Structures are given as structure tokens and as C-alpha cells.
Amino acid sequence: MQESGQEPHIARDAAVAAPGQQEPVSTAAAPTNKAKSSIGTLIADLLLYAVVSAVVSVLVFKLAPPIFGDEKKTVATNFVVVDVELIAREHVLALGEKVRDGVIPIDQMQAKTTEFTKAMIEQFHTYSRKGLIVLNATAVASIPEDVQDVTMDIQNTLKAGGYIEDRKPKSADSKK
């Protein structure tokens, strides 16, 4: 029942501010841009985790078998061995015979040995350029069967190039 012609007063909030005081602030969270950005961040984080998980899974499947798998399945095909001492000994013995027989003057020994050394190292580099690691057979304690020994290949190449002199065949008479 209104007498003054005013609109009826409807109570909107239970807590009404007294005159001269601020109105109370509602603590109910209204949807804001902050909530939307949190959802976007969550989705971005989930995508990042999915990508990282996929990359790690691929790496594990690719790298785990050689590292943790059957040792017999890992092939050491990126190594070759060479008996450097055997090749050098063959050079020294053959050169010594030629000098002793007077075929090569003694003053040429050093130059021939320098040429031989350079050619032998170049042979090692030939294998390295193919992506192979060249190991000295006498410096390795144990060599798997599947690692190729290239000693005779290098020695034959050096002989063909004239860096290792041909030796006299050993006869039964020379042992007496």
C-alpha cells in the first residue's frame, strides 16, 4: 500500500548499505576474460605436453633398442681395424733388403719412409671419409668378429702404389 505514489520497493540484496556507506561487493565470480584465458592456457599446455610426449616416444623407440636391446643386434659396422705395425714392419723389411742389395741408396731411405708414411695415413683418411673409424688393431684389446680388418687391403694398395717395395721370396736355402 503506497501512499506517496512511489514505486514499490523491491529488496534486491539482503545486505543494503546504510546511508553514507559503500554498497557491499558481491563475491560471486562472474565469467570474465580471465577465465577464458585460463582455458586457453590449459589447452596450450595440454598440446605442448602431447607434442613433447610424442617426440619422447619416437626417440625412445628409435634409440632404446641399440642402447638397451640385444647386444648381438647392434652391429659395429662403423669401425675398421688395421694392423699398423704389420704394414710398417713390411715396409722397413722390404726397404732394408733393397738397401742391403744396393738397389736403393741408403740416403733415400728417409725420403721413401716419409712418402710411405704419408701414403699410409692417406689410406686411413680414405676410410674416414667413408664415415668409418679406423682403429689400430694392436691398440684394441678385443675386436668383435663383424668389424672388418683392412690391413691387407691397405698393404696391397701401398704395394701397388710403390710405397712398399717387393721383397724377395723366402726360399728354403735362406734359412740355413
ABEGO torsion letter per residue (X at the ends): XBAAGBBBBBBABABBBBBGBBBBBBABBBBBAAAAAAAAAAAAAAAAAAAAAAAAAAAAAAAAAAAABBAAABBBAABBBBBAAAAAAAAAAAAAAAAAAGABBAAAAAAAAAAAAAAAAAAAAAAAAAGBBBBBAAABABBBAABBBAAAAAAAAAAAAGABBBBBBBBAAAAX
